[in-house]
């Protein structure tokens, strides 16, 4: 299901707040598990960037869960359609003035080592880390980063704050959407500075919560991205978020992964059936790929779930192109049916109202696909669409 306004994209799918000075980069060549520095690629350079921010964050009146029952009680209240629980927890703001270590990876086409062309700036969603962009490893049809590089685009993807090899501060008072927007903004300015070469264009690519972050960038810093791709995203459907939260089956991360030294306000999906409910469309995914991603699933925090709806409703000054790619059966953003219309408009098409100044707005709703787009058999066709749109 494809909708395009003001631009026709011809495709062949026959096979289916305050930023600091710019950071100093540390090049890291060691592997660190499932995070951004994990899978070797001759065209990729792992980077560790110290990012300093000074911004406001929400003060959340909730102690760290004392045990699993307390965490479950948080999600029970969060999933209620009548409580507005997340908003009720916010009690003013406080300042976050800290430096965080952000782990990422810059991949470039063969023979290109000093910028030029397109840089895709990719931000992953909740329950993943940066490994979401390299599913299956080198040469896998599910590897988005490889698809970008094969399309002659560079790509930077990173572990968001609180995930993978990046810093893990307070999961309630610090790891929040606003703080992560500031970190992303600083990272983008690092690449704008030319320290990794001068790119002709920077395109934001987000998934799920990463799309919320990418949208927040376009609302607060409209000149950061030339264009933006929001995957696993829509607006106007809050029911799906509540359903997804209820099925998340959140488990305290350190109880599932004892080697993970994080407090109890960090959690992960607790069971594969819940993971399937939230991210997968049976039987349209490779079971081995899905299981492998579940086995290395990323963390989420109380702060993220409490602030994910805090973005401005409109990005009035963003003048670039916008592409929204959301699976037809997305649970979180469409309650499992992205074809359903709200006052005559689908939730995916409704995103257009958030971008009144965009010079193009395009949507793509692939069939047989749920929220975890990169894990589905449809992924290669979706990647082809995205890369051709970026290059158009």
C-alpha positions, 0 to 999 in steps of 0.5 A: 500500500503506497501513497505519494504526494507531490512526488512520484517515486518509480520503483521495481519490486519484481522480487517480492535544548542546549548543545555543547562543543563538538565531541572528540571521537575515539575509534574503537576496534574491539568487539562488544557483544551485540552493540554497534561495535560487534560485527566486522565489516571492511567498510565500517569503523566503530566509533565511541563519541563523548556527548555532553548535554545540558538540557531539561528532563522530566522529574518522574515521581516514581522510585525504582521498582523494588521487584518484578511485581512492582515493575508489572504494576507500573505496566498495568497502570501504564496500559490503562486507557483511562488513567493517563498514568505516564503524565501523572508521574511527571512532577516538574523538571530538572537539569541533566548536565552530563557527558555520555559515551555513545557507541556507534558505527560509521559504514561507507561505500567501498572507496569512499573514506572522506564524506561526500554523498548521503549519510543516513543517521539511523536510530533504533527503537525500544527492545533493540540496540544498534544491531537492529540495523545489521540483522543477520550479520554481513551479507544477510538480506535483513541487514539494513546497513549493508543495503544502505552501503550497497546503494552508495549511501554512508550510514551511521547507527548507534546504541541509544543512551541506555542500550548496548555499549553506550552509557547507562545512567538513571533509567527513570530520571535521565534516559528519556526521550528529550535527553535522547533527542539532545544526544542525537542532535549533538551527534548530527552536528558532529557529522555536520562539522566535517570531522568524518568528511563533508557529506552532501546530505544527512537523512534521518532514519528511525524505527519506532522509538527511534522514529519518535526521536527522529521526529523530535529532531525535525520539530526542535532542530529542523535544519539537522536533517535534509530528509527523514524516514520514519519507520514503525511510526504513525500518529493519532492511535494511542490504543496500539501503544497501550496494547503493545505496552500490555503485551511487552511482558516487561522483565527487570533486565538484570534478572534476565541478563545477570551480567547486565549491571543496570538498576531495576528501572531497566527492563526487557521483553520477558517472553518470546510470545510477547515479543511476537505479539508486539513485533512480528506478523506470523508466519511472515518472518524467519523464526531463526532471525526472530529468535536470534534478535530476541536472544540479544534484545535491548533494554527500555526504561521507565523514563522512556515509556513515561516520556515517549509522548512528550514531543511537540504535536507538529514540526512546522519548520521542517522543509525536507522530504518525509517518508513514513514506512509502517507495516500493515499489521503494526501493533504499537502504532496502528493497533494491528491494522494500519488500513483502518481510517480515523475520520477518513485518514489512516494513522500513517497518512495522518503523520502528514499533519505533523509536517505542514512545511514538508516539500514531499510526504510519502507513505509506504505500508507493506503487507505481511509486516508488523512493527519489527520491520527488519525481521520480516521476509518483506525487509529486502523489498522495504529496504529497496523502496527506502534507498530508492526514495532517499536517492531520488 
